[in-house]
Amino acid sequence: MPTYVYDCESCGHVLETFQSIKDDPLRRCPKCKKLKLTRRIGAGSGILFKGSGFYETDYRSSSYEAGKKADGSGSKSDGNSKPGGDSKPSGSDKKPKSGDS
């Protein structure tokens, strides 16, 4: 349930209360008993982070991403290609998959 803040225009009393969104706004001040309460526009609720967490590597900087792309483009000619232009690695270079025995 959200927290609402009310101000009394008559006596200046400030009140915080938990109310359902469906409830009507309060009108009567609990201190002076006059119908002068007005609901303040609030900033809303805070952010709740749920889950396994957030890590530094989740959102890398643009300079890191640019460096990663530069390294990736230079590693294509690493000597694994055959002289005939066939760039497929030989079958002996393949690692077995986790399900293969």
FENDADA-V281894 format. One record per backbone hydrogen bond with DSSP energy under -1.0 kcal/mol. CO is the residue of the C=O (numbers start at 1). NH is the residue of the N-H. If there is no record, write none. Layout:
# FENDADA-V281894
co=CO nh=NH
co=CO nh=NH
This chain:
# FENDADA-V281894
co=2 nh=19
co=4 nh=17
co=5 nh=40
co=6 nh=15
co=7 nh=38
co=8 nh=12
co=13 nh=8
co=15 nh=6
co=17 nh=4
co=27 nh=37
co=29 nh=33
co=34 nh=29
co=34 nh=36
co=36 nh=9
co=38 nh=7
co=55 nh=58
co=61 nh=65
co=62 nh=66
co=63 nh=67
co=64 nh=68
co=65 nh=69
co=66 nh=70
co=67 nh=71
co=68 nh=72
co=69 nh=73
co=70 nh=74
co=82 nh=85
co=86 nh=82
co=90 nh=93
co=97 nh=100
